[in-house]
Structures are given as structure tokens and as C-alpha cells.
């Protein structure tokens, strides 16, 4: 089985950083086959940034993903551009905001309360989302602490797992 993930956000959300950590941990700590592809928008000015990741036990022949199992949105509104690629039983994880189109496949994460409650910098919010996503996938037992070296990022990651 192959799991297809689309990490998305705006330049400055840490999309590529989170995706890179995810891929590195899976590559170094599991027997999964993994492939990723990044698309950089105008990252310095808040343009769209996308990272597509495929992993699983079967051989993976292409990084191209037509139908995704998960959309992980670090911005909160970028998922709307890619929702047509979500599989029928797919899930969206996104930063919480006041969307009125929330449906059953969308999981919202209230980042501001987690960040403020622990005096974390706003830039660590991507690690909270990554931690939550890792918990959803059942991968929390991997050695994430060996690859997330910044203290604030690791604390944020742990908040996401809780």
C-alpha cells in the first residue's frame, strides 16, 4: 500500500522544512520506500509552496500524485486549491481558522491556543501540525527527536502529538 500526502502552504509556513523532516525520518527509521517532489512558489512573498510525498511498502515509480490520501495545510486556506485531488476517504489537516465550509474530512488544529499556552514562537506552528499528522498516521514512535534539533520546534512537535 502507498500513502500519498500533499503538504501545502505559503512561503514562510515551513512547508518544505516539515516535509523534509517527515521524509528523512521515514527514510532513516523505517523500511518504507519514499519519494517526494517540491514545488516552490514565490516563497519569499507568501506564494504557494507544495510538497508531494509518497511512501509505502510497494515500489514507487513516480513522484506524481493524482489522488491524495492526506492534504496537510500549514496555512489554513491553501487546501482549497487541491481539494479536487483528495481521495473519497481522504482527510485534510489544517491550521484552524473561521472557515464556514468545514466538513467531515477536515481536521482543524487550533494553533494559537497551543502556541500561546506554551510561549512558543509563531514560526513553530508547522511543527505542531506535523506532530498531529504523525499521530494520525501512527508514526509517533519513530525517533523524531534525532531529526528535529531545534528545542522550540521539538516542543511544538510534541504538543501536536499530545
Long-range contacts (C-beta under 8 A, 24 or more apart in sequence): 1-56, 1-57, 1-58, 2-54, 2-55, 2-56, 2-58, 2-60, 3-54, 3-55, 3-56, 3-69, 3-70, 3-137, 4-52, 4-53, 4-54, 4-65, 4-67, 4-68, 4-69, 4-70, 4-87, 5-52, 5-53, 5-54, 5-55, 5-68, 5-69, 5-70, 5-71, 5-72, 6-50, 6-51, 6-52, 6-53, 6-65, 6-68, 6-70, 6-71, 6-72, 6-82, 6-85, 7-50, 7-51, 7-52, 7-53, 7-72, 7-74, 8-48, 8-49, 8-50, 8-51, 8-71, 8-72, 8-73, 8-74, 8-75, 8-78, 8-79, 8-81, 8-82, 9-48, 9-49, 9-73, 9-74, 9-75, 9-78, 9-126, 10-41, 10-46, 10-47, 10-48, 10-49, 10-74, 10-75, 10-78, 11-40, 11-41, 11-42, 11-43, 11-44, 11-45, 11-46, 11-47, 11-48, 11-49, 12-43, 12-44, 12-46, 13-49, 13-74, 13-75, 13-125, 13-126, 14-74, 14-123, 14-125, 14-126, 14-127, 15-49, 15-50, 15-51, 15-74, 15-126, 16-40, 16-49, 16-51, 17-126, 18-72, 18-74, 18-126, 18-127, 18-129, 18-130, 19-51, 19-53, 21-130, 21-144, 21-147, 21-148, 22-53, 22-130, 22-134, 23-53, 23-55, 24-147, 25-139, 25-142, 25-143, 25-144, 25-146, 25-147, 26-55, 26-139, 26-142, 28-147, 29-142, 29-143, 30-142, 31-57, 32-56, 32-57, 33-57, 33-58, 33-59, 33-60, 34-60, 35-60, 35-62, 35-63, 36-63, 37-63, 37-64, 48-78, 48-81, 50-82, 70-133, 70-136, 72-129, 72-130, 72-133, 74-125, 74-126, 74-129, 79-106, 91-136, 93-129, 93-132, 93-133, 93-136, 94-129, 95-125, 95-129, 107-132, 107-136, 109-160, 114-156, 114-159, 114-160, 115-156, 118-155, 118-156, 118-159, 120-152, 120-155, 120-156, 120-159, 121-152, 124-152, 124-153, 124-155, 124-156, 125-156, 127-153, 127-154, 127-156, 127-157, 127-160, 128-156, 128-157, 128-159, 128-160, 129-160, 130-157, 130-160, 131-156, 131-157, 131-158, 131-159, 131-160, 131-161, 132-160, 132-161, 133-160, 134-160, 134-161, 135-160, 135-161
